[in-house]
């Protein structure tokens, strides 16, 4: 589908894209670049990308698809760096969790004749780095394509076919609506997870060893989410501030209502609320976006 794909940033998403591209056979050559010397060397050692370059511009030269896989806060600077080498007719995309800020940061650096089509694969784990990727990451997961005004239809459709070949479902979405949806489904839940783990750490009547030793399933899942890449999530909250604060305010209102129900012994309200939220969880499973297997299908690690 593309003769040369350049991956700028070589973390979980980029490495998974590379292995998925190799599985699907959709790219003639895949070049890659990471800012860290150590990351580039690791990528070379594990065979990640057909060619790992020492500059972003070198990786992008001659590419007909460039995918920015760096934290949202770094995308504008990267776009400025690669601008001189972007080929006419090439597509520049990204995998950022925020879209309006990416469009504002990257858009001004896209030359005439180059297609800019932001995207966001809704897939990931708490792991990061070049060794964390795997080809199946995008299978049956959604990738939201967020065309900017004036985007070329043929280029959009080509990018959609590319992601579908990597295993993803695709859907188009407006940038502002994307940011609001993700504030509900991802950004605020991550903020809550970080907060809950922080509360446990600050509650000195419960020792650190007890928190670790007696962690029940709910807290374990909070810690899994809170283990996500701190640089990426710092940038997400700074660049999707308005939508996150709106949803956080709604969450606070709901929390106060539950707090009052517990204080007043209102069991009917609690049961009705939990029944409704349980149905939402069941809908996620029925949509194939998770599993009801024990421990969410995660296999326990065993000693060899």
N, C-alpha and C positions, 0 to 999 in steps of 0.2 A: 504493500500500500504506500510506503514511503521508501525512497532509495537510501536516505540517511536520516536517522533520528538522533538528535542531540539531547542528552539528559543533563541538565545543569543542577547539581546537587545530587548526591548519591546515597540517600538514606533509604528507609523502608520502602517508600512508594516508588522511587526511581529504580531500586534494585528489583522490586517485584515486577515493574514494567518491563525491565530487560528480560527477565526469565520468562514472563508471559509472552513477550514478542518472539523470543526464540521458540517457544512452544507452538505459537501460531504461525510463525514464518512470515511476518508482515513487514519486516524491515530488512533492507539490503545490508546496511551497516549501522551499528549503534555506537556513537561516541559519547563520552561522559567526562564530566569535570566536577571536582569538589574543591572547595577553598583550602581544606587542610591537606598538607603533604601526606600525613599518616593515612587519611581516608583514601586518597588517590592510590597509595601503595597497597592498602588492603584490597581495594577494588582490582588492582592488577593481579594481586596474589590469588584471588578467588575466581578470576576470569570474568569479572563483572564489566560488561561492555567489550565491544570488539577492539576499541582503542580508547584509552584514558589519556586525556590531554592535560597540559599544565596551565592552560588558561581557558576561560569560558569562550573567548573569541575563537580560539583554535578549534574547540569542540563544535562550534556553531557554523564554521565556515563550510559552505556547500550543503548544509542540511536543509531538507525540505520540511522537516518538522522539528521544532525546538520546544522542549517542555521544561518550564521552570519549576524545579522541585526543591526550592530553597524556602526558608521561612518567609512569611508574607512581608515582614519588615525589610527584607533584603532584596525584594524583587525589582524595585525601581532602579537601584544601583546596578544590578545585573543587566537589566534591559538597556541601560545607558551604555554599558560596556560592550554588549554584543551588537548594538545597532549598526556599526559600520560594516559588519560582515554578513548581515542578513540578506539572503538572496531574494530577488523579486519572485513572487509566487509562493514563497515559503509560508508556513503557518507557525505562529508562536502561540503556545498554550501554556497552561500552568496546572497545578494540582492543589492550589491553596484552599484553605477552609473558609476564607472570606473572599467575596468577589468585588464589591464596590470599591474597596480600598486598592485591590489589585488593578482594577481597570484604571483608576485615577493615577496610580504609580507607574504602571507599565505603558499604558496607552500613548502618552506623549512621546515615547521613544520608539514607536513602531513606524518604520519608514513607509512612504507611499508604495503600494504594490505588494506589501507583506500583509498577510491575513492574521489578525489577532482574535483568537477564539478562546476565552477563559473556560476552564472546566474544573470540576471537583469530584474525584472518585470518593464515594462514601465507603471507604474501606481502610482498615488499619489495625494495628495491635499496639500494645504498650511498648513494644520493642522499637529500637531505632538503630540507624547505622547501616552500612553496606552489607553486612552479613545477615541482616534480619529479613531480607526479602525472600519471597517464594512465588512461584508462577500462579498459584491458585488464589492469591489474595483477592482478586477482583471478580471471581466466579460468582454469578448471580447477585452481585452487589450493584448499586446504582451509581452512575456517573452523571452528574448534572452538568449539562453544556449550557454556557451562559454567553451567547453571542452578543457582541456590541453592535450598536446601530450601524447599518451599512455593511455588515458582515456578508461575505460571499457565500451564497447558498451551497455551491458545489464544494467549497472548502469545509463548510460545516458538516455536510453529509459525509465527506471523506473522513473527518475526525471521528464522527459517530461510528462509522464502520470499523475504524481502527480500534476504538474502545470495545466495541461489541466483539471483535476478534480476540481481544484480551480476556473475554469472559463476562464483561459488564453489561448491564442494562443501561440504556441512555434515555435521558429526558431533558428537554430544553426548559430553561427557567430564567426569569428576569433577575438581575443582580440583587436588587433590594429585597425581593421576595426570598431569594436564596439565603441571604444573610439573616432574615427573620426566621425562616424554617430551621436553619442550622443553630441559631441561638436556642431554639426549643429542643432540638434533638441531639445536640452535641455540646455546644459551648457552655450553656448553663449547667448541664449535668456534670461536665468536667470541673467547673468552678465549685459546685457543691461537693464533689468528691475530694478535691483539694482541701476544702474547708473542713470536711468531716475528719479527714486524716489529721489535719492540723489541730482540731479540737481534741482528738484522742491524745495527741502528743502533749498538749498543754494541760490536760487534766491530771494533775500530779497525784491525785488520790488513786489513780490507776497507773501502775508502773509500766515502763516500756516493755519489760519482759512479759507482763500479763497481756498487753495489747497484742503482742506477737504470738504468744503461746495459745491464747484462748480466742483468737479471731474466728468469729462465726462467718458464715457464707456472705452475708451482707457487707460486713466490713472488709472481707477479702476482696470483694469486687470493687469497693471504693478504692482500695489501695492499688488494684490493678490499673484502674483508670488514672489515678493520681501519679502513677509511674511514667506517664507519657512525657514526651520531650518538652522540657521547660521553656526553651527558647521559642519553639513553635507556638506554645500556648500563651506565652507572654504576648507575642505579636498578634495572636487571634483576638485577645481581649482588648488590646489597645486599638485595633483596627475595626473591630465590630462592636464598638462601645455602646452605641445607641440601642441596637437590637438586644444586646445582652442585658443591659440595664433594664429595658422594658420587661423582658421575660423574668429577670431576677425580681423585679417588683411584683409581678404576678405570683411568682413562687412564694414570696414573703407573705402575701395576702392569704394564699392557700395554707401556708404553714401556721399563720395566726389562727385561722379557722379550725385547723386540726388541734392546735394547742388548746383552744377554748373547749372543743368537744371532749378532749381528754380531761381537762380540769372539771367540767360539768358532768362527767360521766355519761355523755351522750353516745351510747353504744350504737344506736340506730344510724346516726350520722357517720360514724366510723365504718360500720359495716357496709353502708351504701357506697361510701367513697372508695373503699378497698375493692368492692365488687366491680365498680366501674373501671378502676385502674387495672384490675386483673384481666378484664376483657380486652383492654388495649394490649397488654402483654401477649394474650392469646392471638390477637390479630397479627402481631409482629411475627410470631412463630408460623402462623398459617400462610403468611406472605413469603415465607422462605428466607427471612432475614435473620433468623437465629434458630436455635434448636432447644427442645425441651429435655434433651439428654442430661443426665446428672453432671453437675459442674459445667453446664452449658456446652457439653461435648468435649471439654478440654481433657486430654488424657493425662493421668498422673505420671510424673517422671519417676522412672525406676532406675536403680543402679544397674550398670551393665554387669 
